[in-house]
Amino acid sequence: MIAIKTRLRRLCTVLALVSVFILSFSMSRAAGEPETPQSPYFAVQNDSGLDQFPMKDSKITVRLNGVIASVHVRQHYRNEGKAPINARYIFPGSTRAAVNAMTMTIGDRRLVAQIKEKQQARQIFAAAKAAGQTASLLSQQRPNVFSMDVANIVAGDDVVVDMEYTEFLSANEGVYEFMYPGVVGPRYGGDADRAGPGQAVAWISNPYLRKGKDSATTQDIEVQLASPIVIHDLQSPTHQIITRWSGPGNAVVRLNEPRESAGNRDYVLRYRLQDNAIVSGITRFTAGNENYFMLQAEPPKRVARADLPARDYVFILDISGSMEGFPLTTAKSLIDKLLAGLNSNDRFNILFFSGGSQTLSPASLPVTPENLALAREMLSHMSGGGGTELLPALQQALAMPVAEGTSRSLVVITDGYITAEGSAFRLVDENLGHNNLFAFGIGSAVNRFLIEGLAKVGRAEAFVVSNENDAAREAERFRNYISAPVLTDIKVSGNGVELYDTEPAAQPDLLAERPILVLGKYRGASGTASIELSGIAGSGPKSWKFALSDADKDRNLPLLWARKRLERLYVFPNAADTAREEILSLGMKYSLLTSATSFIAVDEKISNSGAPAADVKQPQPLPAGVENTAVGAPLQPAPEPEAPLLVWFAALLLALRALLRRSSGV
């Protein structure tokens, strides 16, 4: 009997030890191996001695000379922690920006970055990082999302990275607008475009600060205007500014608000020229044995048509978590204003989407007081929540029936916080049929790549509402835009000169009072060479001639042409290899940041000869007006288990062992 009790006691001991071992192993894995998120999460402060905000300030200087903006961005990194770090910072860019230069300064050492094929640049950066060298890598994640990686910033070190880009400004109804994007909105990661697990979408897991929390990184913007025509109505609808004039066409605009919160939304500056003038004419430049031209022409005034066809409008409204608050409130107001402007012979429908979707009606409804009241009632009860599944919503809208002889327009209203832009572009391009697709971006930090790309493949126009005050203006502009065509069958041709590589290759019908912009190349020009613009207006054929001999010169034209060509190639991010080869060729030839090229700068000096530096991701402020529902839970250490089953089992075995010892007299 004693022998049996002894064996049972030993068995209890072994089982208790095994239980404790299993529990300890599972707890160590939970605490030491957190999953890497593939979605945004809230930043978690810790006492690790690592500086979570290595970028201390960003200074943007803009020169507006006519219709061309030259932008200089300076990012200052400083490690105020106790250990060396490698840092990643995600930041937005303009969809029209031609980024063509980068330098890195460490102390008194200034290094000019080189343009390299993207994978080669990554390898150079990885090697420098492993060797303990300070390095910086500028890459494009999307045409409007960039990443800056810096390696081996030791405690107390200062690193300054400078970037330069150029972009073209166009006018809408006489209003010129410069926009500098402030923050990348949190993206929903249903990305069908990624090349492999965690590759193309890893940037979306960047941490965010909670709503209302200012960033430790400050942002300052200064705009210098120099216009040959008198400037009127200079204002910013997004920021408080102070303007100092040195002449009727010359001004310096600075921020007049805290720099800590200036970067949580897009910066927009608008102005008119005297008599609502549009800068029209020819600009040219010769570089690398090639001649470039840019034609900007003011269209004819709108010609009203008394007999418009019946129209059908399908509003596709994003009600995901990131739209909760200001964006959704503004979107509802926008739809209400658009509904009020419909004609009695029009039809309409509303499709609401987030993770799923629902519609006002299976098919579009006639514009009646009863149907308008039904739509407004449904709108009033919608709130934001869930992911942003745009593709199924687009598929559903494109499949909706439409009456014969009806002109149908799809109107997408979203902040665009998705990563599957390419899939959306392809879906619209392949299934649009005779529809038009307009895209409204709502929010303080809209994904303009998605909004502008959808409008481009939808053969229509993009609109952005960055605050509630813009909603009425943009709704009115939309109504004016679709009321009647201005110029159709538009052609650009050369007289005494051969034109080639024009962008766009073919001009779409012009439906609004905005300039026509064409960039291209020319050769074989005679002394009387001119470029002719022609089309059909409401009163019949029209044509305009622009002499090359009268053209101004601008050295930025080659970069602007290359960027315009890239815009077309970017509409389908995962295009065939031939498109990638053309993107790579453009990036290398014009020293441009592209989806196939990156800028890399490496300091030859070894700055970190000790243990490898830790990796940190600099958190971003949540875009103004976006709720915490747009971001997932923070990464936290695994909590201590509260009396799990294994603990009770081990305790029971040990108690049984003690009882057996006493009963056997041992």
C-alpha positions as CSV (number, residue, x, y, z in Angstrom):
1,M,0.0,0.0,0.0
2,I,2.8,2.4,0.9
3,A,4.5,1.6,-2.5
4,I,1.3,2.5,-4.3
5,K,1.0,5.8,-2.4
6,T,4.7,6.6,-3.2
7,R,4.1,6.0,-6.9
8,L,1.0,8.2,-6.9
9,R,2.9,10.9,-5.0
10,R,5.7,10.9,-7.6
11,L,3.1,11.0,-10.5
12,C,1.4,14.0,-8.9
13,T,4.8,15.8,-8.7
14,V,5.6,15.1,-12.3
15,L,2.2,16.2,-13.6
16,A,2.4,19.4,-11.5
17,L,5.8,20.3,-12.9
18,V,4.7,19.6,-16.4
19,S,1.6,21.9,-15.9
20,V,3.8,24.7,-14.5
21,F,6.3,24.3,-17.4
22,I,3.5,24.5,-20.0
23,L,2.0,27.6,-18.3
24,S,5.4,29.3,-18.1
25,F,6.1,28.6,-21.8
26,S,2.8,29.9,-23.0
27,M,3.1,33.0,-20.9
28,S,6.6,33.8,-22.2
29,R,5.4,33.4,-25.8
30,A,2.5,35.6,-25.2
31,A,4.6,38.3,-23.6
32,G,7.6,38.0,-25.8
33,E,6.2,37.4,-29.2
34,P,3.3,39.8,-29.9
35,E,1.8,39.5,-33.4
36,T,2.9,42.1,-35.9
37,P,-0.2,44.1,-36.8
38,Q,-1.2,44.6,-40.4
39,S,-3.5,47.5,-39.5
40,P,-3.1,50.8,-37.7
41,Y,-2.9,50.7,-33.9
42,F,-2.6,53.3,-31.1
43,A,0.9,54.2,-29.9
44,V,1.8,52.8,-26.5
45,Q,4.3,54.7,-24.4
46,N,7.0,52.7,-22.6
47,D,10.0,53.1,-20.4
48,S,12.4,51.2,-22.7
49,G,14.7,54.2,-23.1
50,L,13.8,54.4,-26.8
51,D,12.7,57.7,-28.4
52,Q,9.4,57.0,-30.0
53,F,9.3,60.5,-31.7
54,P,12.7,60.9,-33.3
55,M,11.4,63.4,-35.9
56,K,11.2,66.6,-34.0
57,D,10.0,69.1,-36.6
58,S,9.2,69.5,-40.3
59,K,9.6,72.7,-42.2
60,I,7.9,73.2,-45.6
61,T,8.9,76.1,-47.8
62,V,6.8,76.7,-51.0
63,R,7.5,79.0,-53.9
64,L,4.5,79.7,-56.2
65,N,5.7,81.2,-59.4
66,G,2.8,81.5,-61.8
67,V,1.2,78.0,-61.9
68,I,4.2,76.0,-60.8
69,A,4.9,75.2,-57.2
70,S,8.5,74.4,-56.0
71,V,8.4,72.7,-52.6
72,H,11.3,72.2,-50.1
73,V,10.6,69.8,-47.2
74,R,13.1,69.7,-44.3
75,Q,12.7,66.9,-41.7
76,H,14.8,67.1,-38.5
77,Y,15.5,63.9,-36.6
78,R,17.1,63.8,-33.2
79,N,17.5,60.8,-30.8
80,E,16.6,62.0,-27.3
81,G,16.5,58.5,-25.9
82,K,19.2,56.5,-24.3
83,A,19.9,53.9,-27.0
84,P,20.6,54.0,-30.8
85,I,17.5,53.7,-33.0
86,N,16.4,52.9,-36.5
87,A,13.2,54.9,-37.2
88,R,10.5,54.8,-39.8
89,Y,8.2,57.7,-40.6
90,I,5.2,57.5,-42.9
91,F,4.1,60.8,-44.5
92,P,1.8,61.9,-47.3
93,G,2.7,63.6,-50.6
94,S,0.8,65.4,-53.3
95,T,-0.5,63.1,-56.1
96,R,1.1,65.5,-58.6
97,A,4.5,65.9,-56.8
98,A,7.6,65.2,-58.8
99,V,10.1,64.4,-56.0
100,N,13.5,64.8,-57.6
101,A,16.2,65.5,-54.9
102,M,17.1,64.5,-51.4
103,T,20.1,65.2,-49.1
104,M,21.0,64.0,-45.6
105,T,23.0,66.2,-43.2
106,I,24.8,64.8,-40.1
107,G,26.6,67.5,-38.2
108,D,28.7,69.3,-40.8
109,R,28.6,66.3,-43.3
110,R,26.1,66.8,-46.1
111,L,25.4,63.8,-48.3
112,V,23.5,64.0,-51.6
113,A,21.2,61.0,-52.1
114,Q,21.4,58.9,-55.2
115,I,18.4,57.6,-57.2
116,K,18.5,53.7,-57.4
117,E,16.3,50.9,-58.4
118,K,14.0,50.3,-55.4
119,Q,15.2,46.8,-54.4
120,Q,18.9,47.8,-54.9
121,A,18.3,50.9,-52.6
122,R,16.8,48.6,-49.9
123,Q,19.8,46.3,-50.1
124,I,22.2,49.2,-49.7
125,F,20.2,50.6,-46.8
126,A,20.1,47.2,-45.1
127,A,23.9,46.8,-45.4
128,A,24.5,50.2,-44.0
129,K,22.1,49.6,-41.2
130,A,23.9,46.3,-40.3
131,A,27.3,48.0,-40.5
132,G,26.3,50.7,-38.0
133,Q,26.3,53.5,-40.6
134,T,23.8,56.4,-40.5
135,A,21.6,56.1,-43.6
136,S,18.3,57.4,-45.0
137,L,16.0,55.7,-47.5
138,L,13.1,57.6,-49.2
139,S,10.6,55.2,-50.8
140,Q,7.1,55.5,-52.3
141,Q,4.4,53.3,-50.8
142,R,1.7,54.8,-52.9
143,P,1.9,57.7,-55.3
144,N,0.7,59.9,-52.4
145,V,2.3,57.9,-49.5
146,F,6.0,58.0,-48.8
147,S,8.2,56.4,-46.1
148,M,11.4,57.7,-44.7
149,D,13.7,55.2,-43.0
150,V,16.7,56.4,-41.0
151,A,19.3,54.0,-39.5
152,N,21.7,54.2,-36.6
153,I,20.7,57.5,-35.0
154,V,22.7,57.3,-31.8
155,A,21.7,59.0,-28.6
156,G,22.0,62.8,-29.0
157,D,22.6,62.7,-32.7
158,D,20.9,65.2,-35.2
159,V,20.0,64.1,-38.7
160,V,18.4,66.5,-41.2
161,V,16.8,65.2,-44.4
162,D,15.9,67.7,-47.2
163,M,13.6,66.8,-50.1
164,E,12.5,68.8,-53.1
165,Y,9.6,68.4,-55.4
166,T,7.7,70.3,-58.2
167,E,4.1,70.3,-59.1
168,F,1.6,72.1,-61.4
169,L,-1.3,74.1,-60.1
170,S,-4.6,74.3,-62.1
171,A,-7.6,76.6,-61.6
172,N,-11.2,75.6,-61.0
173,E,-13.6,78.3,-61.9
174,G,-10.8,80.9,-61.6
175,V,-9.6,79.6,-58.1
176,Y,-6.1,78.3,-57.9
177,E,-5.3,75.9,-55.0
178,F,-2.1,74.7,-53.5
179,M,-2.4,71.7,-51.2
180,Y,0.2,70.2,-48.9
181,P,-1.0,66.9,-47.3
182,G,-0.4,66.9,-43.6
183,V,-1.0,63.3,-42.4
184,V,-1.7,59.8,-43.9
185,G,-5.1,58.7,-42.8
186,P,-5.3,55.2,-41.2
187,R,-5.8,52.6,-44.0
188,Y,-8.1,49.6,-43.9
189,G,-5.9,46.7,-45.1
190,G,-8.2,44.7,-47.4
191,D,-5.5,44.9,-50.1
192,A,-5.7,42.7,-53.1
193,D,-2.8,44.5,-54.7
194,R,0.0,43.4,-52.4
195,A,2.9,41.5,-54.0
196,G,3.3,39.1,-51.1
197,P,2.5,38.7,-47.4
198,G,3.3,41.9,-45.5
199,Q,5.2,43.5,-48.4
200,A,3.3,46.2,-50.0
201,V,1.0,46.9,-47.0
202,A,3.4,46.8,-44.1
203,W,3.3,50.6,-43.9
204,I,-0.4,50.6,-42.9
205,S,0.5,49.1,-39.4
206,N,2.1,52.4,-38.4
207,P,0.9,53.6,-34.9
208,Y,-1.4,56.6,-34.3
209,L,-2.0,58.9,-31.4
210,R,-5.4,59.1,-29.9
211,K,-7.9,61.7,-31.0
212,G,-7.1,65.2,-29.6
213,K,-3.5,64.3,-28.6
214,D,-1.0,66.7,-30.2
215,S,2.1,65.2,-31.8
216,A,5.6,65.8,-30.3
217,T,6.6,66.7,-33.9
218,T,5.9,70.3,-35.0
219,Q,5.1,71.3,-38.6
220,D,5.6,74.8,-40.1
221,I,4.7,75.9,-43.6
222,E,5.7,79.1,-45.4
223,V,4.4,80.0,-48.9
224,Q,6.1,82.6,-51.0
225,L,4.0,83.9,-53.9
226,A,5.3,85.7,-56.9
227,S,2.7,86.3,-59.6
228,P,2.9,88.6,-62.7
229,I,-0.9,89.2,-62.2
230,V,-2.5,90.8,-59.2
231,I,-3.6,88.3,-56.5
232,H,-7.0,88.4,-54.9
233,D,-8.9,86.5,-52.2
234,L,-5.8,84.8,-50.8
235,Q,-7.1,82.5,-48.0
236,S,-6.7,79.2,-46.3
237,P,-9.9,77.2,-45.4
238,T,-7.9,74.8,-43.3
239,H,-5.4,76.8,-41.2
240,Q,-5.0,80.2,-39.6
241,I,-2.5,82.2,-41.6
242,I,-0.8,85.6,-41.5
243,T,0.1,87.3,-44.8
244,R,2.8,90.0,-45.5
245,W,2.5,91.7,-48.8
246,S,5.4,93.3,-50.7
247,G,3.4,94.1,-53.8
248,P,0.0,93.3,-55.5
249,G,1.3,90.0,-56.8
250,N,4.0,89.2,-54.1
251,A,3.3,87.8,-50.6
252,V,4.7,85.6,-47.9
253,V,2.1,83.4,-46.0
254,R,3.0,81.9,-42.6
255,L,1.1,79.9,-40.1
256,N,-0.6,81.7,-37.2
257,E,-1.5,78.7,-35.0
258,P,0.3,76.1,-32.8
259,R,2.8,74.1,-34.8
260,E,2.0,71.0,-32.7
261,S,-1.4,70.6,-34.3
262,A,-0.8,72.1,-37.7
263,G,0.2,68.7,-39.3
264,N,-3.0,66.8,-38.4
265,R,-4.8,67.9,-41.6
266,D,-4.1,68.9,-45.2
267,Y,-2.9,72.5,-45.7
268,V,-4.9,74.3,-48.4
269,L,-4.2,77.8,-49.8
270,R,-6.5,79.3,-52.4
271,Y,-6.3,82.5,-54.4
272,R,-7.7,84.2,-57.5
273,L,-6.0,86.4,-60.1
274,Q,-7.2,89.8,-61.1
275,D,-10.5,89.6,-63.2
276,N,-10.5,85.9,-62.5
277,A,-7.7,85.5,-65.1
278,I,-6.5,82.1,-66.1
279,V,-2.8,81.7,-66.9
280,S,-3.0,80.7,-70.5
281,G,-0.4,80.1,-73.2
282,I,2.7,78.0,-74.1
283,T,5.7,77.3,-71.9
284,R,8.7,75.4,-73.3
285,F,12.1,74.1,-72.3
286,T,15.0,72.1,-73.9
287,A,16.9,69.5,-71.9
288,G,18.9,66.4,-72.9
289,N,18.3,67.0,-76.7
290,E,14.6,67.0,-76.2
291,N,12.1,69.8,-76.4
292,Y,9.2,70.0,-73.9
293,F,6.1,72.1,-74.0
294,M,3.1,72.8,-71.7
295,L,-0.1,74.3,-73.1
296,Q,-2.7,75.8,-70.8
297,A,-5.8,77.3,-72.3
298,E,-8.9,78.8,-70.8
299,P,-12.0,77.0,-72.2
300,P,-15.0,78.8,-73.7
301,K,-17.8,79.9,-71.4
302,R,-20.4,77.3,-70.5
303,V,-23.2,77.0,-73.1
304,A,-26.5,76.1,-71.4
305,R,-28.7,73.3,-73.0
306,A,-32.4,73.5,-72.7
307,D,-33.0,69.8,-73.5
308,L,-31.0,67.6,-71.1
309,P,-31.5,63.9,-71.1
310,A,-33.0,62.1,-68.0
311,R,-30.3,61.5,-65.4
312,D,-29.8,58.8,-62.8
313,Y,-27.5,59.4,-59.8
314,V,-26.3,56.6,-57.5
315,F,-24.6,57.9,-54.4
316,I,-22.2,55.4,-52.9
317,L,-21.6,56.5,-49.3
318,D,-18.8,55.3,-47.0
319,I,-20.1,54.7,-43.5
320,S,-17.0,53.0,-42.1
321,G,-15.4,53.8,-38.7
322,S,-13.0,56.4,-40.1
323,M,-16.0,58.4,-41.4
324,E,-17.7,58.8,-38.0
325,G,-18.0,62.4,-36.9
326,F,-17.1,65.3,-39.2
327,P,-16.6,63.3,-42.4
328,L,-20.0,61.5,-42.2
329,T,-21.9,64.6,-41.0
330,T,-20.4,66.5,-43.9
331,A,-21.2,63.7,-46.4
332,K,-24.8,63.6,-45.3
333,S,-25.1,67.3,-45.7
334,L,-23.5,67.1,-49.2
335,I,-25.9,64.4,-50.3
336,D,-28.9,66.4,-49.0
337,K,-27.7,69.4,-51.0
338,L,-27.2,67.3,-54.2
339,L,-30.6,65.7,-53.8
340,A,-32.2,69.2,-53.5
341,G,-30.7,70.1,-56.9
342,L,-32.1,67.2,-58.9
343,N,-34.7,67.7,-61.6
344,S,-38.2,66.2,-61.5
345,N,-37.3,63.8,-64.5
346,D,-34.2,62.5,-62.7
347,R,-33.8,59.3,-60.7
348,F,-31.6,58.5,-57.7
349,N,-30.4,55.8,-55.3
350,I,-28.1,55.6,-52.3
351,L,-25.8,52.7,-51.4
352,F,-24.3,52.7,-47.9
353,F,-21.2,50.6,-47.4
354,S,-18.6,49.7,-44.7
355,G,-17.8,46.0,-44.0
356,G,-21.2,45.3,-45.8
357,S,-23.7,47.3,-47.7
358,Q,-27.4,48.3,-47.9
359,T,-29.3,50.3,-50.4
360,L,-32.2,52.8,-50.3
361,S,-33.9,50.8,-53.1
362,P,-33.0,47.8,-55.4
363,A,-33.3,50.2,-58.3
364,S,-33.2,54.0,-58.7
365,L,-36.2,55.9,-57.6
366,P,-37.9,58.9,-59.3
367,V,-37.4,62.3,-57.7
368,T,-40.6,62.9,-55.7
369,P,-41.2,64.5,-52.3
370,E,-42.0,61.1,-50.8
371,N,-38.8,59.4,-52.1
372,L,-36.6,62.4,-51.1
373,A,-38.1,62.2,-47.6
374,L,-37.4,58.5,-47.4
375,A,-33.8,59.1,-48.4
376,R,-33.2,61.8,-45.9
377,E,-34.8,59.7,-43.1
378,M,-32.4,56.8,-43.9
379,L,-29.4,59.2,-44.1
380,S,-30.2,60.6,-40.6
381,H,-30.0,57.1,-39.0
382,M,-26.6,56.1,-40.4
383,S,-23.5,56.1,-38.2
384,G,-19.9,55.2,-38.8
385,G,-18.4,51.8,-37.9
386,G,-16.5,48.8,-39.4
387,G,-14.0,48.5,-42.2
388,T,-14.0,50.0,-45.7
389,E,-15.0,47.4,-48.2
390,L,-15.2,49.6,-51.3
391,L,-14.8,46.9,-54.0
392,P,-18.1,45.0,-53.2
393,A,-19.9,48.3,-53.1
394,L,-18.6,49.4,-56.5
395,Q,-19.5,46.0,-57.9
396,Q,-23.1,46.3,-56.6
397,A,-23.5,49.8,-57.9
398,L,-22.1,49.0,-61.4
399,A,-24.6,46.1,-61.6
400,M,-27.7,48.2,-60.8
401,P,-30.2,48.4,-63.6
402,V,-30.5,51.7,-65.6
403,A,-33.3,52.8,-67.8
404,E,-32.7,53.1,-71.5
405,G,-31.9,56.7,-72.7
406,T,-30.8,57.7,-69.2
407,S,-27.4,59.3,-68.4
408,R,-26.2,57.7,-65.2
409,S,-23.5,59.0,-62.9
410,L,-22.1,57.1,-59.9
411,V,-21.0,59.4,-57.1
412,V,-18.5,57.8,-54.6
413,I,-18.2,59.7,-51.3
414,T,-15.4,58.5,-49.0
415,D,-12.3,59.5,-47.1
416,G,-10.5,56.8,-49.2
417,Y,-8.8,55.0,-46.3
418,I,-8.2,51.7,-48.1
419,T,-5.1,50.2,-49.7
420,A,-6.8,48.3,-52.7
421,E,-6.8,51.3,-55.0
422,G,-5.6,49.3,-58.0
423,S,-8.4,46.8,-57.8
424,A,-10.9,49.6,-57.6
425,F,-9.5,51.3,-60.6
426,R,-9.5,48.1,-62.7
427,L,-13.1,47.3,-61.6
428,V,-14.3,50.7,-62.7
429,D,-12.3,50.7,-65.9
430,E,-13.6,47.3,-67.0
431,N,-17.2,47.7,-66.0
432,L,-18.0,51.4,-66.3
433,G,-19.9,51.1,-69.6
434,H,-21.7,54.3,-70.5
435,N,-21.7,55.6,-66.9
436,N,-19.6,58.4,-65.4
437,L,-18.1,58.1,-62.0
438,F,-17.5,61.1,-59.8
439,A,-15.4,60.9,-56.6
440,F,-15.9,63.0,-53.6
441,G,-13.2,62.9,-50.9
442,I,-14.5,63.9,-47.5
443,G,-12.1,64.6,-44.6
444,S,-9.1,66.6,-43.4
445,A,-6.5,64.1,-44.8
446,V,-8.2,62.5,-47.8
447,N,-6.5,59.7,-49.8
448,R,-6.3,61.7,-53.0
449,F,-4.7,59.0,-55.0
450,L,-7.9,56.9,-54.7
451,I,-10.2,59.9,-55.3
452,E,-8.4,61.3,-58.3
453,G,-7.7,57.8,-59.7
454,L,-11.4,56.8,-59.5
455,A,-12.4,60.0,-61.3
456,K,-9.7,59.4,-63.9
457,V,-10.9,55.9,-64.9
458,G,-14.5,57.1,-64.4
459,R,-14.1,59.7,-67.1
460,A,-15.3,62.4,-64.7
461,E,-14.0,64.7,-62.0
462,A,-12.7,64.5,-58.5
463,F,-13.9,66.8,-55.7
464,V,-12.4,67.2,-52.2
465,V,-14.3,68.6,-49.2
466,S,-11.7,69.2,-46.4
467,N,-14.1,71.0,-44.0
468,E,-17.8,71.6,-43.5
469,N,-17.6,75.1,-45.0
470,D,-16.6,73.6,-48.4
471,A,-19.6,71.2,-48.7
472,A,-22.0,73.8,-50.1
473,R,-19.4,75.2,-52.5
474,E,-18.4,71.8,-53.8
475,A,-22.0,70.6,-54.1
476,E,-22.7,73.7,-56.3
477,R,-19.6,73.1,-58.4
478,F,-20.7,69.5,-58.9
479,R,-24.2,70.7,-60.1
480,N,-22.6,73.2,-62.5
481,Y,-20.1,70.7,-63.7
482,I,-22.6,68.1,-64.9
483,S,-25.3,70.6,-66.2
484,A,-23.9,70.8,-69.7
485,P,-20.8,70.1,-71.8
486,V,-18.5,73.0,-72.6
487,L,-16.2,71.6,-75.3
488,T,-16.2,68.2,-77.0
489,D,-14.0,66.4,-79.6
490,I,-10.9,68.3,-78.2
491,K,-7.7,67.9,-80.3
492,V,-4.2,69.3,-79.9
493,S,-2.1,69.4,-83.1
494,G,1.1,71.0,-84.4
495,N,1.4,73.5,-87.3
496,G,5.0,73.4,-88.7
497,V,6.1,71.2,-85.8
498,E,5.7,67.5,-84.9
499,L,4.2,66.8,-81.4
500,Y,4.7,63.5,-79.6
501,D,4.5,61.9,-76.2
502,T,1.6,64.2,-75.2
503,E,0.0,63.8,-71.8
504,P,-2.9,63.1,-71.9
505,A,-2.7,61.3,-75.2
506,A,-6.4,62.1,-75.8
507,Q,-8.4,64.9,-74.2
508,P,-11.7,63.9,-72.5
509,D,-14.8,66.1,-73.0
510,L,-14.6,69.2,-71.0
511,L,-17.5,69.7,-68.6
512,A,-16.5,72.6,-66.5
513,E,-14.8,76.0,-66.6
514,R,-11.3,74.9,-65.9
515,P,-8.1,75.2,-68.0
516,I,-7.1,72.6,-70.5
517,L,-3.6,71.3,-69.7
518,V,-1.4,69.4,-72.1
519,L,2.3,68.5,-71.7
520,G,4.4,66.9,-74.4
521,K,7.4,67.0,-76.6
522,Y,8.0,68.5,-80.0
523,R,10.6,68.3,-82.8
524,G,11.3,69.8,-86.3
525,A,9.9,73.2,-85.4
526,S,9.9,75.9,-88.1
527,G,10.2,79.6,-87.4
528,T,6.4,80.0,-87.6
529,A,5.5,76.8,-85.7
530,S,2.4,76.9,-83.5
531,I,0.3,74.5,-81.5
532,E,-3.4,74.4,-82.2
533,L,-6.2,73.6,-79.8
534,S,-9.6,72.7,-81.4
535,G,-13.0,71.4,-80.3
536,I,-16.7,71.7,-80.7
537,A,-18.6,74.1,-78.4
538,G,-22.3,74.7,-78.1
539,S,-22.1,77.3,-80.9
540,G,-20.0,75.1,-83.3
541,P,-16.3,74.4,-84.0
542,K,-13.7,76.4,-82.2
543,S,-9.9,76.6,-82.5
544,W,-7.0,78.6,-80.9
545,K,-3.4,78.9,-82.0
546,F,-0.3,79.4,-79.8
547,A,3.0,80.4,-81.4
548,L,6.1,78.6,-80.0
549,S,8.1,81.7,-80.5
550,D,6.0,83.5,-77.9
551,A,6.5,80.7,-75.3
552,D,8.0,81.4,-71.9
553,K,10.7,79.0,-70.6
554,D,10.7,77.0,-67.4
555,R,13.3,74.4,-66.4
556,N,10.8,72.4,-64.4
557,L,8.9,71.2,-67.6
558,P,10.9,67.9,-68.0
559,L,10.0,66.9,-64.4
560,L,6.4,67.9,-64.8
561,W,6.1,66.0,-68.1
562,A,7.6,62.9,-66.5
563,R,5.3,63.1,-63.5
564,K,2.3,63.5,-65.8
565,R,3.3,60.3,-67.6
566,L,3.7,58.5,-64.3
567,E,0.2,59.5,-63.2
568,R,-1.2,57.5,-66.1
569,L,1.0,54.5,-65.4
570,Y,0.1,54.6,-61.7
571,V,-3.7,54.3,-62.3
572,F,-3.0,50.5,-62.3
573,P,-0.3,49.9,-59.6
574,N,0.3,46.2,-60.5
575,A,0.4,46.7,-64.3
576,A,2.4,44.5,-66.6
577,D,6.2,44.3,-66.4
578,T,6.4,46.6,-69.4
579,A,4.7,49.4,-67.3
580,R,7.1,48.8,-64.5
581,E,10.1,49.0,-66.8
582,E,8.8,52.4,-68.1
583,I,8.3,53.6,-64.6
584,L,11.8,52.5,-63.7
585,S,13.2,54.2,-66.8
586,L,11.4,57.5,-66.1
587,G,12.6,57.4,-62.5
588,M,16.3,56.8,-63.4
589,K,16.3,59.3,-66.4
590,Y,14.7,62.2,-64.6
591,S,16.0,61.3,-61.1
592,L,12.5,60.9,-59.8
593,L,11.0,59.0,-56.8
594,T,8.7,56.4,-58.2
595,S,7.2,53.1,-57.3
596,A,10.3,51.5,-58.9
597,T,13.0,53.8,-57.6
598,S,14.1,55.2,-54.2
599,F,16.5,57.8,-52.9
600,I,19.4,56.4,-50.7
601,A,22.0,58.3,-48.7
602,V,24.7,56.6,-46.6
603,D,27.3,58.1,-44.3
604,E,30.7,56.3,-44.7
605,K,31.5,56.9,-41.0
606,I,30.5,54.2,-38.6
607,S,28.3,55.9,-36.0
608,N,27.1,52.8,-34.0
609,S,29.8,50.2,-33.2
610,G,27.9,48.6,-30.4
611,A,24.7,46.5,-30.3
612,P,22.3,46.7,-33.2
613,A,20.0,49.7,-33.0
614,A,16.3,49.1,-32.1
615,D,13.6,49.7,-34.6
616,V,10.8,52.2,-33.9
617,K,7.9,53.5,-35.9
618,Q,7.1,57.2,-35.3
619,P,3.4,57.5,-34.4
620,Q,1.3,60.0,-36.4
621,P,-1.5,62.2,-35.1
622,L,-5.0,61.1,-36.0
623,P,-6.3,63.3,-38.8
624,A,-8.5,66.1,-37.6
625,G,-12.2,65.1,-37.4
626,V,-11.4,61.3,-37.5
627,E,-12.6,59.3,-34.5
628,N,-10.7,56.7,-32.6
629,T,-13.0,54.0,-34.2
630,A,-10.7,54.3,-37.3
631,V,-7.8,52.7,-35.5
632,G,-7.4,49.3,-33.9
633,A,-6.4,48.4,-30.3
634,P,-2.8,49.3,-29.1
635,L,-0.1,46.7,-28.9
636,Q,0.1,45.9,-25.2
637,P,2.2,43.3,-23.3
638,A,0.2,40.1,-22.7
639,P,-1.8,40.5,-19.4
640,E,-1.1,38.2,-16.5
641,P,-3.5,35.2,-16.6
642,E,-6.1,35.3,-13.9
643,A,-6.1,31.8,-12.3
644,P,-6.0,29.8,-15.5
645,L,-7.1,26.1,-15.5
646,L,-3.5,24.9,-15.5
647,V,-2.8,26.8,-12.3
648,W,-5.7,25.2,-10.5
649,F,-4.8,21.8,-11.9
650,A,-1.2,22.1,-10.6
651,A,-2.4,23.3,-7.2
652,L,-4.7,20.3,-6.9
653,L,-1.9,17.9,-7.8
654,L,0.4,19.4,-5.2
655,A,-2.4,19.2,-2.5
656,L,-3.0,15.5,-3.3
657,R,0.7,14.9,-3.1
658,A,0.9,16.4,0.4
659,L,-2.2,14.4,1.5
660,L,-0.5,11.1,0.3
661,R,2.7,12.1,2.2
662,R,0.8,12.5,5.5
663,S,-1.3,9.3,5.1
664,S,1.9,7.3,4.4
665,G,3.7,8.8,7.4
666,V,6.6,10.0,5.2
